């Protein structure tokens, strides 16, 4: 009898332990099924999760920094094409000049030699022309041979070619054949604009090889002529932002010198490669500067307005989106904006948890856009109105990873 009682007690204890394990299993507050996590209705963990609806955005603003430079299309750096000494400078800084106006006069032996060569070639051609006319007249009256006429014609063509060569050399200097040989070379403005930089003084020696050293750290141009009413802005843009840039987008340029003013501009050129050191893309635009308030070489803040675009619909014959740890998110329409704290990363992929219904969460892969003031643009993976977990997403991620083990 004693053994029977003991065995009955033992069986009762074993049955009680087994029932407790079953109760614990059935009362598990969370169920993990792949990327989905479901909590029971009375799970206390649900109180630690905070969610927020994703907001559709019609446009996003990319905040960048840039540098103002002279616009290449209206700017020219003037060097001297002859060696010589500066004699006179008829223009001053900030003067307006027209194309062909003389900026400086140089006393140049090389230019004087070119003048002399052209003047001599012109005189020789005139003499050869008179000789040819006289020889032809003598030939018509039987006083000269045919070979004399041919020799005179050959000499005339040679003198003509020499004059063309000499005058072409003068045209390279920007001058025409003149009556005097004074060796005074006029340095002329190639285009109209304002003298925005002047690095020349009377008595200064200049050389044509300064043009070959076109490096501002080595030699500066004698003059810089530009139109300051329109400046170029140079931006260094990261890879993340290049996908949202298009030529023609509006630029709003702001300077610390004028904190209450915004200057209008447009995006023009997006570089084809990244800088290997900075890993940025060179982007250029222009900004209107009608009052001349902005100055070249200023550092400025630039806001680029990026309009939201409808994503292309998925065709019926397109392959389904990939699944797994690195899925490719399907197109979800317009970009949306969510808090940055809702996003977490695994490897190179970004994720969020979507609240499908109270207590039901699903992990989704997303594509990020620009970030500003604690919020980030999501270009793919989330539809407007979907609720994302902003507090507790890392806890859900840990549960999802534990459930796979």
TIRO-729893 format. One record per residue (C-alpha): residue in three letters; x, y, z. Coordinates in Angstrom, 2 decimals. Each point is the difference from the previous one (the first is absolute). Layout:
# TIRO-729893
@type ALA&u X&v Y&w Z
...
END
This chain:
# TIRO-729893
@type UNK&u 0.00&v 0.00&w 0.00
@type UNK&u 2.85&v 2.40&w 0.88
@type UNK&u 1.60&v -0.52&w -3.41
@type UNK&u -3.32&v 0.57&w -1.75
@type UNK&u -0.47&v 3.33&w 1.78
@type UNK&u 3.54&v 1.13&w -0.85
@type UNK&u -0.38&v -0.89&w -3.67
@type UNK&u -3.29&v 1.87&w -0.17
@type UNK&u 1.59&v 3.09&w 1.50
@type UNK&u 2.88&v -0.22&w -2.46
@type UNK&u -2.37&v -0.26&w -2.96
@type UNK&u -1.94&v 2.99&w 1.29
@type UNK&u 3.13&v 2.11&w 0.29
@type UNK&u 1.13&v -0.93&w -3.53
@type UNK&u -3.41&v 0.79&w -1.40
@type UNK&u 0.04&v 3.37&w 1.78
@type UNK&u 3.41&v 0.92&w -1.47
@type UNK&u -1.11&v -1.00&w -3.49
@type UNK&u -3.15&v 2.09&w 0.24
@type UNK&u 2.02&v 3.03&w 1.19
@type UNK&u 2.31&v -0.28&w -3.04
@type UNK&u -3.01&v -0.19&w -2.29
@type UNK&u -1.48&v 3.08&w 1.66
@type UNK&u 3.26&v 1.93&w -0.44
@type UNK&u 0.16&v -1.00&w -3.66
@type UNK&u -3.54&v 1.06&w -0.67
@type UNK&u 0.43&v 3.28&w 1.89
@type UNK&u 3.06&v 1.10&w -2.01
@type UNK&u -0.73&v 3.74&w -0.63
@type UNK&u 1.72&v 0.22&w -3.44
@type UNK&u 0.00&v -2.18&w -3.10
@type UNK&u 2.72&v 0.44&w -2.65
@type UNK&u -0.72&v -1.13&w -3.56
@type UNK&u 2.77&v 1.13&w -2.32
@type UNK&u -0.19&v 3.82&w -0.15
@type UNK&u -3.33&v 0.08&w 1.85
@type UNK&u -0.38&v 0.27&w 3.77
@type UNK&u -3.37&v -0.44&w 1.69
@type UNK&u -0.76&v 0.75&w 3.66
@type UNK&u -2.88&v -1.38&w 1.99
@type UNK&u -2.77&v 2.36&w 0.96
@type UNK&u 1.13&v 0.26&w 3.63
@type UNK&u 3.78&v 0.17&w -0.72
@type UNK&u 1.56&v 2.72&w 2.17
@type UNK&u 2.76&v 0.66&w -2.55
@type UNK&u -2.42&v 1.81&w -2.31
@type UNK&u 0.01&v 2.98&w 2.33
@type UNK&u 3.70&v 0.64&w -0.74
@type UNK&u -0.56&v 0.51&w -3.75
@type UNK&u -0.78&v 3.41&w -1.50
@type UNK&u -1.18&v 0.39&w -3.58
@type UNK&u -0.43&v 2.90&w -2.43
@type UNK&u -1.67&v 0.21&w -3.40
@type UNK&u 2.24&v 0.62&w -3.02
@type UNK&u -0.76&v 3.32&w -1.65
@type UNK&u -0.06&v 0.42&w -3.77
@type UNK&u 2.18&v 2.86&w -1.21
@type UNK&u -0.53&v 2.02&w -3.16
@type UNK&u 3.53&v 1.37&w 0.06
@type UNK&u 3.15&v -0.37&w 2.02
@type UNK&u 2.74&v 2.54&w 0.59
@type UNK&u 3.63&v -1.08&w -0.14
@type UNK&u 2.26&v 2.17&w 2.15
@type UNK&u 3.55&v 0.35&w -1.33
@type UNK&u 2.96&v 2.34&w 0.23
@type UNK&u 1.69&v 1.57&w -3.00
@type UNK&u 2.55&v 2.51&w -1.22
@type UNK&u -0.63&v 2.93&w -2.33
@type UNK&u 2.34&v 0.47&w -2.98
@type UNK&u -0.02&v 2.10&w -3.15
@type UNK&u -2.27&v -1.33&w -2.74
@type UNK&u 2.22&v -1.52&w -2.71
@type UNK&u -2.34&v 1.09&w -2.78
@type UNK&u 0.42&v 3.69&w 0.83
@type UNK&u 3.52&v -0.04&w 1.43
@type UNK&u 3.42&v 0.21&w -1.61
@type UNK&u 3.46&v 0.02&w 1.53
@type UNK&u 2.26&v 2.33&w -1.97
@type UNK&u 3.69&v -0.76&w -0.44
@type UNK&u 2.52&v 1.72&w -2.25
@type UNK&u 0.97&v -1.72&w -3.25
@type UNK&u 3.34&v 1.88&w -0.37
@type UNK&u 2.97&v 0.71&w 2.21
@type UNK&u 0.41&v 3.60&w 1.02
@type UNK&u -0.29&v 2.73&w 2.61
@type UNK&u -3.25&v 1.64&w 1.09
@type UNK&u -0.08&v 3.66&w -1.09
@type UNK&u -3.55&v 1.14&w 0.68
@type UNK&u -3.24&v -1.42&w 1.45
@type UNK&u -3.09&v 1.94&w -1.13
@type UNK&u -2.54&v -2.04&w 2.05
@type UNK&u -0.54&v -0.43&w 3.71
@type UNK&u -1.57&v -2.65&w 2.20
@type UNK&u -3.82&v -0.22&w -0.33
@type UNK&u 0.03&v 1.89&w -3.32
@type UNK&u -2.43&v -1.21&w -2.65
@type UNK&u 1.71&v -0.85&w -3.30
@type UNK&u -1.17&v -1.07&w -3.44
@type UNK&u 1.50&v -2.69&w -2.18
@type UNK&u 3.07&v 1.46&w -1.71
@type UNK&u 0.67&v 2.73&w 2.55
@type UNK&u 3.68&v 0.44&w 0.90
@type UNK&u 0.82&v -1.11&w 3.53
@type UNK&u 3.72&v 0.81&w -0.02
@type UNK&u 2.86&v 1.06&w -2.30
@type UNK&u 3.20&v -2.07&w -0.06
@type UNK&u 3.36&v 1.07&w -1.38
@type UNK&u 0.98&v -3.22&w -1.74
@type UNK&u 3.01&v -0.62&w -2.30
@type UNK&u -1.63&v -3.19&w -1.24
@type UNK&u -3.13&v 1.85&w -1.01
@type UNK&u 2.14&v 2.72&w -1.62
@type UNK&u 1.75&v -2.69&w -2.07
@type UNK&u -3.38&v -1.38&w -1.09
@type UNK&u -1.07&v 3.51&w -1.03
@type UNK&u 3.23&v 0.51&w -1.95
@type UNK&u -0.38&v -3.34&w -1.77
@type UNK&u -3.55&v 0.82&w -1.04
@type UNK&u 0.93&v 3.51&w -1.13
@type UNK&u 2.93&v -1.31&w -2.05
@type UNK&u -2.16&v -2.73&w -1.54
@type UNK&u -2.56&v 2.61&w -0.98
@type UNK&u 2.65&v 2.22&w -1.61
@type UNK&u 1.56&v -2.96&w -1.84
@type UNK&u -3.37&v -1.04&w -1.36
@type UNK&u -0.69&v 3.50&w -1.32
@type UNK&u 3.42&v 0.07&w -1.68
@type UNK&u -0.54&v -3.45&w -1.48
@type UNK&u -3.40&v 1.06&w -1.30
@type UNK&u 1.48&v 3.04&w -1.77
@type UNK&u 2.79&v -2.16&w -1.44
@type UNK&u -2.51&v -2.52&w -1.31
@type UNK&u -2.10&v 2.74&w -1.62
@type UNK&u 3.05&v 1.53&w -1.69
@type UNK&u 1.29&v -3.37&w -1.23
@type UNK&u -3.36&v -0.88&w -1.52
@type UNK&u -0.09&v 3.38&w -1.75
@type UNK&u 3.50&v -0.56&w -1.43
@type UNK&u -0.98&v -3.50&w -1.11
@type UNK&u -3.03&v 1.35&w -1.87
@type UNK&u 2.31&v 2.41&w -1.87
@type UNK&u 2.58&v -2.70&w -0.74
@type UNK&u 2.60&v 1.43&w 2.38
@type UNK&u -0.05&v -2.90&w 2.51
@type UNK&u 0.07&v -3.76&w -0.23
@type UNK&u -2.69&v -2.39&w 1.18
@type UNK&u 2.32&v -1.35&w 2.66
@type UNK&u 0.34&v 3.49&w 1.51
@type UNK&u -3.78&v 0.22&w 0.38
@type UNK&u -0.13&v -3.42&w 1.63
@type UNK&u 2.79&v 0.91&w 2.42
@type UNK&u -1.81&v 3.23&w 0.92
@type UNK&u -3.25&v -1.90&w 0.59
@type UNK&u 1.77&v -2.56&w 2.17
@type UNK&u 1.64&v 2.74&w 2.07
@type UNK&u -3.36&v 1.73&w 0.43
@type UNK&u -1.66&v -3.18&w 1.32
@type UNK&u 2.86&v -0.56&w 2.44
@type UNK&u -0.25&v 3.56&w 1.32
@type UNK&u -3.76&v -0.37&w 0.29
@type UNK&u 0.34&v -3.18&w 2.05
@type UNK&u 2.60&v 1.65&w 2.26
@type UNK&u -2.34&v 2.92&w 0.69
@type UNK&u -2.81&v -2.39&w 0.85
@type UNK&u 2.27&v -1.81&w 2.46
@type UNK&u 1.13&v 3.25&w 1.64
@type UNK&u -3.51&v 1.44&w 0.30
@type UNK&u -1.30&v -3.32&w 1.39
@type UNK&u 2.65&v 0.23&w 2.72
@type UNK&u -1.20&v 3.49&w 0.87
@type UNK&u -3.59&v -1.23&w 0.15
@type UNK&u 1.05&v -2.58&w 2.56
@type UNK&u 1.05&v 2.95&w 2.13
@type UNK&u -3.40&v 1.59&w -0.60
@type UNK&u 1.20&v 2.91&w -2.17
@type UNK&u -0.03&v 0.93&w -3.66
@type UNK&u 2.79&v 1.25&w -2.25
@type UNK&u 0.70&v 3.62&w 0.88
@type UNK&u 1.97&v 2.84&w -1.53
@type UNK&u 2.64&v 0.23&w 2.74
@type UNK&u 2.29&v -2.45&w 1.73
@type UNK&u 0.02&v 1.06&w 3.66
@type UNK&u 0.21&v -3.34&w 1.83
@type UNK&u -2.91&v 1.04&w 2.25
@type UNK&u -2.22&v -3.03&w 0.43
@type UNK&u -3.65&v 0.67&w 1.03
@type UNK&u -1.38&v -2.68&w 2.34
@type UNK&u -3.70&v -0.13&w -0.87
@type UNK&u -3.09&v -1.35&w 1.74
@type UNK&u -1.28&v -3.20&w -1.67
@type UNK&u -3.57&v 0.57&w 1.17
@type UNK&u -2.18&v 2.59&w 1.67
@type UNK&u -0.39&v 0.12&w 3.76
@type UNK&u 1.37&v 1.48&w 3.19
@type UNK&u 3.64&v -0.05&w 1.06
@type UNK&u -0.39&v -2.09&w 3.15
@type UNK&u 3.69&v -0.75&w 0.50
@type UNK&u 3.12&v 1.98&w -0.91
@type UNK&u 3.53&v -1.30&w 0.65
@type UNK&u 2.14&v 2.37&w -2.06
@type UNK&u 2.00&v 3.18&w 0.67
@type UNK&u 1.93&v 2.48&w -2.19
@type UNK&u 3.59&v -1.12&w -0.55
@type UNK&u -0.83&v -3.66&w 0.63
@type UNK&u 1.71&v -2.56&w -2.23
@type UNK&u -2.32&v -2.57&w -1.58
@type UNK&u 0.64&v -3.12&w -2.05
@type UNK&u -2.19&v -2.13&w -2.28
@type UNK&u 0.93&v -3.21&w 1.84
@type UNK&u -2.11&v 1.19&w 2.93
@type UNK&u -2.99&v -1.36&w -1.90
@type UNK&u 1.53&v -3.48&w 0.13
@type UNK&u 0.18&v 0.17&w 3.80
@type UNK&u -3.77&v 0.35&w 0.32
@type UNK&u 0.09&v -0.83&w 3.70
@type UNK&u -1.08&v 2.68&w 2.49
@type UNK&u 2.60&v -1.29&w 2.45
@type UNK&u 2.77&v 0.69&w -2.53
@type UNK&u -1.09&v 3.07&w -1.94
@type UNK&u -3.12&v 2.14&w -0.09
@type UNK&u -1.56&v 1.41&w -3.18
@type UNK&u 0.62&v 3.67&w -0.73
@type UNK&u -3.73&v 0.68&w -0.15
@type UNK&u -3.20&v -1.89&w 0.68
@type UNK&u -3.09&v 1.25&w -1.80
@type UNK&u -3.41&v -1.34&w 0.98
@type UNK&u -3.65&v 0.85&w 0.49
@type UNK&u -0.64&v -0.09&w 3.78
@type UNK&u -3.77&v 0.13&w -0.48
@type UNK&u 0.05&v -3.76&w -0.44
@type UNK&u 2.30&v -2.33&w 1.93
@type UNK&u 0.65&v -3.72&w -0.16
@type UNK&u -0.43&v -2.15&w 3.11
@type UNK&u 2.06&v -3.17&w 0.46
@type UNK&u -1.40&v -2.78&w 2.21
@type UNK&u 1.55&v -3.22&w 1.28
@type UNK&u -2.87&v -2.48&w 0.26
@type UNK&u 0.10&v -3.43&w 1.62
@type UNK&u -1.10&v -3.17&w -1.77
@type UNK&u -3.15&v -0.11&w 2.11
@type UNK&u -1.24&v 3.34&w -1.34
@type UNK&u 0.94&v -0.33&w -3.68
@type UNK&u -3.04&v -2.15&w -0.80
@type UNK&u -2.29&v 2.90&w 0.91
@type UNK&u 1.69&v 2.62&w -2.18
@type UNK&u -1.05&v 0.97&w -3.50
@type UNK&u 1.25&v 2.84&w -2.24
@type UNK&u -2.41&v 2.90&w 0.19
@type UNK&u -0.95&v -0.40&w 3.65
@type UNK&u -0.45&v 3.18&w 1.99
@type UNK&u 2.80&v 1.16&w 2.31
@type UNK&u -0.45&v 2.29&w 2.97
@type UNK&u 3.37&v 1.46&w 0.96
@type UNK&u 0.56&v 1.58&w 3.40
@type UNK&u 3.04&v 1.79&w 1.36
@type UNK&u 0.94&v 0.78&w 3.59
@type UNK&u 0.59&v 3.59&w -1.13
@type UNK&u -3.72&v 0.31&w -0.86
@type UNK&u -1.81&v -2.46&w 2.29
@type UNK&u -3.46&v 1.34&w -0.88
@type UNK&u 0.45&v -0.19&w -3.78
@type UNK&u -0.30&v -2.95&w -2.37
@type UNK&u 1.42&v 0.18&w -3.53
@type UNK&u -1.59&v -1.95&w -2.85
@type UNK&u 1.98&v -2.35&w -2.19
@type UNK&u -0.18&v -3.17&w -2.08
@type UNK&u 1.84&v -3.29&w -0.04
@type UNK&u 1.84&v -0.52&w -3.29
@type UNK&u 2.64&v -2.74&w -0.05
@type UNK&u 0.39&v -3.22&w 1.99
@type UNK&u 3.43&v -1.60&w -0.21
@type UNK&u 0.52&v -3.42&w -1.58
@type UNK&u 2.40&v -1.33&w 2.64
@type UNK&u 0.82&v 0.14&w 3.69
@type UNK&u 3.07&v 1.65&w 1.43
@type UNK&u 2.18&v -2.91&w 1.20
@type UNK&u 1.10&v 1.87&w 3.13
@type UNK&u -3.24&v 1.63&w 1.18
@type UNK&u -2.40&v -2.54&w -1.57
@type UNK&u -2.24&v 2.82&w -1.15
@type UNK&u -1.40&v 1.05&w -3.37
@type UNK&u 0.78&v 3.43&w -1.38
@type UNK&u -3.26&v 1.86&w -0.71
@type UNK&u -0.23&v 3.49&w -1.50
@type UNK&u -2.78&v 2.51&w -0.30
@type UNK&u -0.45&v 3.74&w -0.23
@type UNK&u -1.51&v 2.67&w 2.22
@type UNK&u -1.39&v 3.37&w -0.98
@type UNK&u 1.81&v 2.93&w 1.62
@type UNK&u -1.63&v 3.14&w -1.46
@type UNK&u 1.08&v 2.32&w 2.84
@type UNK&u 3.52&v -1.40&w 0.29
@type UNK&u -0.46&v -0.97&w 3.65
@type UNK&u 1.53&v -3.45&w -0.40
@type UNK&u 3.74&v -0.20&w -0.53
@type UNK&u 2.14&v -2.59&w -1.72
@type UNK&u 1.66&v -2.54&w 2.33
@type UNK&u -2.75&v 0.38&w 2.60
@type UNK&u -1.11&v -3.15&w 1.80
@type UNK&u -3.78&v -0.28&w -0.08
@type UNK&u -2.83&v -2.26&w 1.05
@type UNK&u -2.03&v -1.45&w -2.85
@type UNK&u -3.49&v -1.51&w 0.18
@type UNK&u -1.03&v -2.14&w -2.98
@type UNK&u -3.70&v -0.59&w -0.45
@type UNK&u -0.63&v -3.59&w -1.09
@type UNK&u -3.55&v -0.73&w -1.16
@type UNK&u -1.48&v -3.37&w 0.90
@type UNK&u -0.64&v -2.20&w -3.01
@type UNK&u -2.32&v -2.92&w -0.46
@type UNK&u 1.87&v -3.29&w -0.17
@type UNK&u -0.50&v -2.16&w -3.03
@type UNK&u -2.65&v -2.69&w 0.46
@type UNK&u 1.12&v -3.60&w 0.12
@type UNK&u -0.85&v -1.76&w -3.25
@type UNK&u -1.79&v -3.33&w 0.01
@type UNK&u 3.02&v -1.82&w -1.40
@type UNK&u 2.49&v 1.57&w 2.42
@type UNK&u 1.65&v -2.47&w 2.38
@type UNK&u -1.32&v -0.01&w 3.57
@type UNK&u 2.03&v 1.83&w 2.63
@type UNK&u 2.79&v -1.93&w 1.64
@type UNK&u -0.34&v -1.22&w 3.57
@type UNK&u 2.46&v -0.78&w 2.71
@type UNK&u 2.52&v 2.09&w 1.87
@type UNK&u 0.60&v 2.41&w -2.91
@type UNK&u -3.29&v 0.30&w -1.86
@type UNK&u -0.57&v 2.59&w -2.67
@type UNK&u -2.96&v 2.09&w 1.14
@type UNK&u -2.85&v 0.35&w -2.46
@type UNK&u -1.03&v 3.36&w -1.32
@type UNK&u -2.53&v 1.58&w 2.33
@type UNK&u -0.98&v 3.25&w -1.71
@type UNK&u 0.96&v 3.44&w 1.26
@type UNK&u 2.89&v 0.53&w 2.40
@type UNK&u -0.91&v 0.27&w 3.66
@type UNK&u 1.59&v 1.58&w 3.04
@type UNK&u 0.58&v -1.81&w 3.31
@type UNK&u 2.10&v 0.62&w 3.14
@type UNK&u 3.62&v -1.06&w -0.28
@type UNK&u -0.25&v -2.00&w 3.23
@type UNK&u -2.41&v -2.42&w -1.70
@type UNK&u 2.74&v -1.22&w -2.34
@type UNK&u 2.58&v -2.65&w 0.86
@type UNK&u 2.63&v -1.69&w -2.14
@type UNK&u 1.25&v -3.47&w -0.62
@type UNK&u 3.04&v -0.07&w -2.22
@type UNK&u -0.59&v 2.39&w -2.88
@type UNK&u -3.79&v -0.28&w 0.20
@type UNK&u -2.41&v 2.29&w 1.89
@type UNK&u -3.15&v -1.26&w 1.71
@type UNK&u -3.06&v 1.12&w 1.95
@type UNK&u -2.79&v -1.82&w 1.78
@type UNK&u -3.54&v 0.63&w -1.25
@type UNK&u -2.96&v -0.30&w 2.35
@type UNK&u -2.56&v -1.90&w -2.08
@type UNK&u -2.48&v -0.01&w 2.86
@type UNK&u 0.32&v 0.32&w 3.79
@type UNK&u 2.44&v -2.67&w 1.12
@type UNK&u 0.91&v -1.05&w -3.56
@type UNK&u 3.33&v 1.25&w -1.40
@type UNK&u 1.91&v -0.73&w -3.20
@type UNK&u 3.60&v 0.85&w -0.89
@type UNK&u 0.43&v 1.66&w -3.39
@type UNK&u 3.02&v 1.03&w -2.04
@type UNK&u 0.05&v 3.66&w -1.13
@type UNK&u 2.01&v 2.39&w -2.15
@type UNK&u 1.03&v 3.25&w 1.65
@type UNK&u 0.19&v 3.50&w -1.42
@type UNK&u 1.20&v 3.19&w 1.64
@type UNK&u 0.00&v 0.67&w 3.73
@type UNK&u -0.70&v 3.28&w 1.79
@type UNK&u -1.07&v 1.07&w 3.50
@type UNK&u -0.43&v -3.53&w 1.31
@type UNK&u -2.17&v -1.20&w -2.89
@type UNK&u 0.92&v -1.98&w -3.07
@type UNK&u -1.57&v -0.44&w -3.41
@type UNK&u -0.84&v -3.59&w -1.00
@type UNK&u -0.13&v -0.37&w -3.77
@type UNK&u -1.12&v -3.63&w -0.09
@type UNK&u -1.41&v -2.61&w 2.35
@type UNK&u -2.65&v 1.93&w 1.93
@type UNK&u -3.37&v 1.30&w -1.16
@type UNK&u -1.51&v 3.23&w 1.34
@type UNK&u -2.05&v -0.59&w 3.13
@type UNK&u 1.76&v -3.20&w 1.08
@type UNK&u 0.98&v 0.08&w 3.66
@type UNK&u 3.67&v -0.56&w 0.79
@type UNK&u 1.42&v -0.91&w 3.38
@type UNK&u 1.99&v 2.97&w 1.30
@type UNK&u 0.72&v -1.30&w 3.50
@type UNK&u 0.87&v -3.66&w 0.55
@type UNK&u 1.06&v -0.96&w -3.52
@type UNK&u 3.33&v -1.35&w 1.25
@type UNK&u -1.83&v -2.16&w 2.54
@type UNK&u -2.14&v -1.42&w -2.80
@type UNK&u 3.12&v -0.57&w -2.10
@type UNK&u 1.62&v -1.95&w 2.83
@type UNK&u -3.13&v -2.15&w 0.33
@type UNK&u -0.09&v -0.61&w -3.75
@type UNK&u 3.62&v -1.11&w -0.06
@type UNK&u -0.50&v -2.22&w 3.07
@type UNK&u -3.00&v -1.62&w -1.61
@type UNK&u 2.15&v -1.10&w -2.98
@type UNK&u 2.42&v -1.89&w 2.23
END
